[in-house]
């Protein structure tokens, strides 16, 4: 099947399953089918998650089971070399990557410095690959989450000790963004919980002011399930004009909705997130419209698995000159291949979020992916339905060729 390189929205056919799964071997497709068959049951995911956590703590021999199930579907490898093999494979289908070393729960300066060195090495190595790639940057991997939470509401009034820690965080992020900028690698600064939102916004804005003066190297991530993000988006546009930088915006719906509601309830505060999915969807679509304003389009990545949002964005992009400059798409590795590979075939700029890391460190990420899929039942069933159809098509084709 011929690969396309120029944007042609009429070629985007999300139901073209042969294109969607062509990068998967029969064994890989069969394994993905098995995993999705299991994670569609919420009760099974909960039981499996608890058993895995206990087994890992007790150092029971379960790595083989994990490696052959969730890990092979949602993680690109146990080390950078394995991940880079996957980078090359995806790039053959014009799908770029957002490379991320998954390491969570570390809190020491030694760990933060080690994480920074890993990210810097990732930038150097992925710069050697073909394609327009990104790295994902979580500030919680570079600074103590408790510190960021404690200063979130007083960034302009830090004491001496806090200022030292703040400058250390900025230096780590600046070193990463500087190297990425020199090597043509983009930086997506991820969002986490609302308790650290101001920290993330401030860091992202400072990096954009430094590295987005003539082109966009750094993007801030906006979780549109937060009620204040439309207002923040407009303020970001104003700051960018006053301070002379080009804003880079990655739009997501959000990943911590139940956590945020529980935290707000425990503290007796109003929830910072919209009350239902419909409001979140409307917020997301409004932000897309703000970013793709035909009079002044912004550099935007839609990190979404929502087909409707993608189609709306493509329609809006018709009104923009050179839409391929401003509009990117991204989906998680192991999910929504029908969107990623068909967008790439239509000539659009699309990437896969590509996590890698040792099994022990990747377990929290994998379990979140499984739980995320079960929380969106229709999404899981849709994934399985598509996988089943492609599996049946291949079986039928094999039978006819005998």
Beta strands, then each sheet from edge to edge (+ up, - down):
strand 1: 96-101
strand 2: 134-137
strand 3: 186-189
strand 4: 218-223
strand 5: 248-252
strand 6: 299-303
strand 7: 327-332
strand 8: 349-356
sheet 1: 1+ 2+ 3+ 4+ 5+ 6+ 7+ 8+ 1+
end
